[in-house]
Amino acid sequence: MESRRPLWLSVAPLPLALPLNFLRRRTATRLNRFFSVVTVAATFLSSIFLLLVLAGTNGANIELRNKISGLDSHVLVRRSNSYETVCDVEDVSRRINALPGVTAVAPYVWADVQLQTASGFVAPARIKGIVPAQEGRATDINEYVSSHDVSKVLPAGGPELPIVLGKKLASRLGLRPGQSITIMKPGMSTRFYPGTVTGIFASGTLHDSELAYTTLGGGQNIRGLTATCVNAIAVRTADPMTSFRVAHLISKELGSEFYAADWSTLYPQFRDMIGLLERWILVLNLVLLCFSVMFSAGAVLLVIYQRRRELALLLTMGMKVGEVRLSVALVGTLIGLVGAAVAVSIDPALCGFMTGHRVISLPESQANISYIPFLPRAIDLVLVGILQVSVPTLLGWWVSGDLKRIELVEVLRDE
Amino acid sequence: MNETPAVVVETVYKSYPSPGGRLEVLSGASLRVARGTKVAIRGASGSGKSTLLHVIAGLTKVERGEVLVNGRSICSLKAKALTEMRRTDLGFVFQRPNLLTGLTLIENVLLPLRINGITGRAALARAAEALDQVNLGTRAQHRVSELSEGEKQRGAIARAIVHRPAIVLADEPTGSLDPVNKRAVLDVFDSLNGSALILVTHDNEVAARCPAGYLLKDRVLTAYDAQTALDLLPGDKLHGATPTR
């Protein structure tokens, strides 16, 4: 006998060899090939769709969190009486820094002011006096300034106050770096402070249209504070989603004279937005999961229906029902494995492409996030892979239970 | 001969539900097939020939009567034991080849061996031997779609005999073949050694190739001998046959 290729069927376990044959590329008929391609393609499509939605929702979630904590601290610490200032900054900062979960602290002062340009345009703003190096560690300000280092645009000293404006605020006032600006502090007697625009930041949040930065000394001067006092201390935590625990620890450490609140307390609308987003993600994923399972189920049923006659034939040859069922289940396994493997392999590249090209962009003026990045998570890849393999496998085993009751005579009767 | 017959069908009754009530297919049918012999079951279309084969293979249950395969009653056997019996004792040839389309010819022939737990070189050697027996040794590696109808049917016969079953059941095996291929298939059946062959057909020429036979008419089986079978060739009437019940 000639032997042109190894006969794997003579040695491979039969329940595995048969499903491999069912899905082989070189099957005899176009219909078989079509079914094989359609079943694998259906599983692939449902997998990649699920993965993309998961990556998109994950990206949106992270982006939103980043925006929330981008220019604001995870935890804010001030005196319980909001009119009082924190004048023992170094000691308080040291005690906060020693607490678990705290990664950085940054003291700051703030004041509500009016900004006036040389040509007479005026706009209300909140000015924040910061220590650039510390602020850069406690918030994401460095990411949003054009120089990527807020220290460079807020130099200490100089005859005029260095001012870094939000992009929209600068646009409204028609200001560019290098131009002069006057800071007016309204009060019983309005005071004026000359300044120079030294930089622009763009965070993609509402801060862009209302916030300006200056040095801590400049802020203290505007606010009328001594050099040792600040309004509050910004605290960065390791995980923004658990920063409420850190806030609780800080309250405990500093006592009742101080008030510590995390971002979800300070900005309940963001907390609600994230909660809403997470519920929406859950619903969306459940719907997708159902679709995915239906795809897989359809794929396995298609194979069983198509191969019904062959399965009956194997039973007449004396193959055990359990072995035939295992074959059918493994058809599901192979379909799921191939479809999911391809999807999992290309998902990171596809996500990278969709993020890079900002495929889903949002109107800047109406949203806190300008686009949705697609950020795949390893856990999602693993879970989708397991799901897409296990569901068709179990489904194949379950559906093939009917083979116990199959009327072989009827199936094998010639059409 | 004292040897246990390969198949004994004893006063079997079988009917199917139909819109007009139960449709009697077998009513007290009996037959006896000795080991290694070839028996034709003749009868008009719809007379119940295939049902008889299904009864012998345990693919369908009888209402009354007894069916013995290799001396063992199969009527009371559980599904597992029936599967075991089909695996080891029976080979089936259908009117159509029913080869698995994605496999090569030799892979199809390997199937009964693998189901019987025979693997590797031993299985390959047995499959090659069976293909040689049906003159398809050179077509072993061909895919099913590359074979003619006659070759496919001979391949199906190789698959039915490769595990050396005691009984080969053939249901109209030449029904869809042209005269040349029909004769080639019958030549293969003639060369069968060791296995009993029960061949269902409504074709007189095919029936005449078996030394003994039964006519299934009016739901009962009537035996006839080789000479009678030859006499049957031109027409379809049975002379001198003796009912077995």
Boltz contact constraints between the chains, C-beta under 6 A:
constraints:
  - contact:
      token1: [A, 1]
      token2: [B, 128]
      max_distance: 6.0
  - contact:
      token1: [A, 1]
      token2: [B, 137]
      max_distance: 6.0
  - contact:
      token1: [A, 1]
      token2: [B, 140]
      max_distance: 6.0
  - contact:
      token1: [A, 4]
      token2: [B, 141]
      max_distance: 6.0
  - contact:
      token1: [A, 9]
      token2: [B, 107]
      max_distance: 6.0
  - contact:
      token1: [A, 9]
      token2: [B, 110]
      max_distance: 6.0
  - contact:
      token1: [A, 10]
      token2: [B, 110]
      max_distance: 6.0
  - contact:
      token1: [A, 10]
      token2: [B, 120]
      max_distance: 6.0
  - contact:
      token1: [A, 10]
      token2: [B, 123]
      max_distance: 6.0
  - contact:
      token1: [A, 10]
      token2: [B, 124]
      max_distance: 6.0
  - contact:
      token1: [A, 11]
      token2: [B, 119]
      max_distance: 6.0
  - contact:
      token1: [A, 11]
      token2: [B, 120]
      max_distance: 6.0
  - contact:
      token1: [A, 14]
      token2: [B, 114]
      max_distance: 6.0
  - contact:
      token1: [A, 21]
      token2: [B, 102]
      max_distance: 6.0
  - contact:
      token1: [A, 21]
      token2: [B, 103]
      max_distance: 6.0
  - contact:
      token1: [A, 24]
      token2: [B, 102]
      max_distance: 6.0
  - contact:
      token1: [A, 27]
      token2: [B, 102]
      max_distance: 6.0
  - contact:
      token1: [A, 28]
      token2: [B, 101]
      max_distance: 6.0
  - contact:
      token1: [A, 28]
      token2: [B, 102]
      max_distance: 6.0
  - contact:
      token1: [A, 28]
      token2: [B, 143]
      max_distance: 6.0
  - contact:
      token1: [A, 28]
      token2: [B, 144]
      max_distance: 6.0
  - contact:
      token1: [A, 28]
      token2: [B, 145]
      max_distance: 6.0
  - contact:
      token1: [A, 310]
      token2: [B, 100]
      max_distance: 6.0
  - contact:
      token1: [A, 313]
      token2: [B, 98]
      max_distance: 6.0
  - contact:
      token1: [A, 316]
      token2: [B, 92]
      max_distance: 6.0
  - contact:
      token1: [A, 317]
      token2: [B, 112]
      max_distance: 6.0
  - contact:
      token1: [A, 317]
      token2: [B, 115]
      max_distance: 6.0
  - contact:
      token1: [A, 318]
      token2: [B, 83]
      max_distance: 6.0
  - contact:
      token1: [A, 318]
      token2: [B, 86]
      max_distance: 6.0
  - contact:
      token1: [A, 318]
      token2: [B, 87]
      max_distance: 6.0
  - contact:
      token1: [A, 318]
      token2: [B, 115]
      max_distance: 6.0
  - contact:
      token1: [A, 319]
      token2: [B, 115]
      max_distance: 6.0
  - contact:
      token1: [A, 408]
      token2: [B, 59]
      max_distance: 6.0
  - contact:
      token1: [A, 409]
      token2: [B, 54]
      max_distance: 6.0
  - contact:
      token1: [A, 409]
      token2: [B, 59]
      max_distance: 6.0
  - contact:
      token1: [A, 409]
      token2: [B, 60]
      max_distance: 6.0
  - contact:
      token1: [A, 414]
      token2: [B, 95]
      max_distance: 6.0
  - contact:
      token1: [A, 414]
      token2: [B, 96]
      max_distance: 6.0
